[in-house]
């Protein structure tokens, strides 16, 4: 058996595996004998079918299976022994029928195209000073959140049609560019307050509506780009919908009218626990602090993107782009079309480069992810999923849900990726130099909106 490498482009090679009969015939003959022992054919005693007949009838299939196992194992071992840092997975190249003659087996050659990861030369901390934003929580935002909480705990009625004080309950469904329900788009059952809509024209669309009506709405326009509000409404993480500008259909299930809850001690205790808040001013400050915590997530995301842009620009990483485009169209679990690859490759390439940098920081800083951290993250996901019903989850029920959640490989991979990303960013945040700028939320939205990735 002989393995050789041939460079065909930047970070792009072909691995050639050449086999001669002495490499595969012993295993092939062994498999034929195993097959003989279990073979039943009319006219022959069980286990006594002539090997020649088995070879004539099933030999080609057995040979192909044995060669496939041999080549796959050889390829994996070679990559590990040579410590090749590959991207994606090897792509089998079409075989040369003149060499690989299955009917008259002799010498075989199997070729696999691979893409290699670039070398990572990372210098930390970066010399650049980054802008860190602190969003001022104004009274208008506090008023809005307080009113939302009072509505949530107020008294409801169900008029036949809606007005400016209505709160709907219904279903959001993401639409594609043609206005049809988007395949695998966001679907969310949620509330929608007419008073919370920032766009006057869209507000009017929701007045005079009744149960069963379907209203088309662009949430970014309706909420003036407030992605926290939109994320909360769609029950999605902010980062997942950050760049989502889709229209949605909102199907009205109920039309609710609410009388705001009185801000008394009973109300304070219900929201924050007995005796923890005892006045309107204290309540408003608690709300202000909570909003500030949400804002930190937004400003951290902006800082994270800025640091990522700088590292990508400074390092100038190159990928085997031609190989990766081909791999995305042929070798992944859900292959993409050429048009999809062309449309999405820049984002995919950026993500791949950032993962390489993240992995390097993770290794260099000897970071670890414990089983306890994985379980805690699984618990958070489950609590978010059950949201208002979380209080009904006993320890036994929660343990059972966590166990089932972590039985799925993709769930564990998602958690590890999230924790790795968080640990690396927290480290980078601790070593970079920053200038703090205080801005209003609207000012921050404009800054974030104008941010364009260079890579």
LINGICOR-V756049 format. One record per backbone hydrogen bond with DSSP energy under -1.0 kcal/mol. NH is the residue of the N-H (numbers start at 1). CO is the residue of the C=O. Records with the same first field share a line. If there is no record, write none. Layout:
NH = CO / CO
This chain:
2 = 18
4 = 16
6 = 14
8 = 12
9 = 12
12 = 9
13 = 114
14 = 6
15 = 112
16 = 4
17 = 110
18 = 2
19 = 108
23 = 20
25 = 21
28 = 24
29 = 25
30 = 26
31 = 27
32 = 28
33 = 29
34 = 30
35 = 31
36 = 32
37 = 33
44 = 41
47 = 39
48 = 45
54 = 50
55 = 51
56 = 52
57 = 53
58 = 54
59 = 55
62 = 58
63 = 59
64 = 60
65 = 61
66 = 62
67 = 63
68 = 64
69 = 65
70 = 66
71 = 67
72 = 68
73 = 69
74 = 70
75 = 71
76 = 72
77 = 73
78 = 74
79 = 75
80 = 76
81 = 77
82 = 78
84 = 79
86 = 84
87 = 115
91 = 113
93 = 111
99 = 96
100 = 96
101 = 99
108 = 19
110 = 17
112 = 15
113 = 91
114 = 13
116 = 11
117 = 85
130 = 433
132 = 435
134 = 437
136 = 439
138 = 136
142 = 138
143 = 139
144 = 140
145 = 141
146 = 142
147 = 143
148 = 144
149 = 145
150 = 146
151 = 147
152 = 148
153 = 149
154 = 151
155 = 259
157 = 257
162 = 209
166 = 163
167 = 256
168 = 192
169 = 254
170 = 190
171 = 251
172 = 188
173 = 249
174 = 186
175 = 247
176 = 180
179 = 176
182 = 174
185 = 182
188 = 172
190 = 170
192 = 168
194 = 166
197 = 194
198 = 222
203 = 199
204 = 200
205 = 201
206 = 203
207 = 204
208 = 162
212 = 252
213 = 210
215 = 250
217 = 248
222 = 218
223 = 219
224 = 221
225 = 220
226 = 223
227 = 225
230 = 226
231 = 227
232 = 228
233 = 229
234 = 230
236 = 231
241 = 237
244 = 241
248 = 217
249 = 173
250 = 215
251 = 171
252 = 213
253 = 169
254 = 169
256 = 167
257 = 157
259 = 155
261 = 150
264 = 262
268 = 264
269 = 265
270 = 266
271 = 267
272 = 268
273 = 269
276 = 273
283 = 279
284 = 280
285 = 281
286 = 282
287 = 283
288 = 284
289 = 285
290 = 286
291 = 287
292 = 288
293 = 289
294 = 290
295 = 291
296 = 292
297 = 293
298 = 294
299 = 295
300 = 296
301 = 297
302 = 298
303 = 299
304 = 300
305 = 301
306 = 302
307 = 303
308 = 304
309 = 305
310 = 306
311 = 307
312 = 308
313 = 309
314 = 310
315 = 311
316 = 312
321 = 319
324 = 320
325 = 321
326 = 322
327 = 323
328 = 324
330 = 326
331 = 327
332 = 327
336 = 328
341 = 337
342 = 338
343 = 339
344 = 340
345 = 341
348 = 344
349 = 345
350 = 346
351 = 347
352 = 348
353 = 349
354 = 350
355 = 351
356 = 352
357 = 353
358 = 354
359 = 355
360 = 356
361 = 357
362 = 358
363 = 359
364 = 360
365 = 361
366 = 363
367 = 362
374 = 370
375 = 371
376 = 372
377 = 373
378 = 374
379 = 375
380 = 376
381 = 377
382 = 378
383 = 379
384 = 380
385 = 381
386 = 382
387 = 383
389 = 386
390 = 387
392 = 389
393 = 390
398 = 394
399 = 395
400 = 396
401 = 397
402 = 398
403 = 399
404 = 400
405 = 401
406 = 402
408 = 405
412 = 408
413 = 409
414 = 410
415 = 411
416 = 412
417 = 413
418 = 414
419 = 415
420 = 416
421 = 417
422 = 418
423 = 419
424 = 420
425 = 421
426 = 422
427 = 423
428 = 424
429 = 425
430 = 426
432 = 428
435 = 130
437 = 132
439 = 134
444 = 440
445 = 441
446 = 442
447 = 443
448 = 444
449 = 445
450 = 446
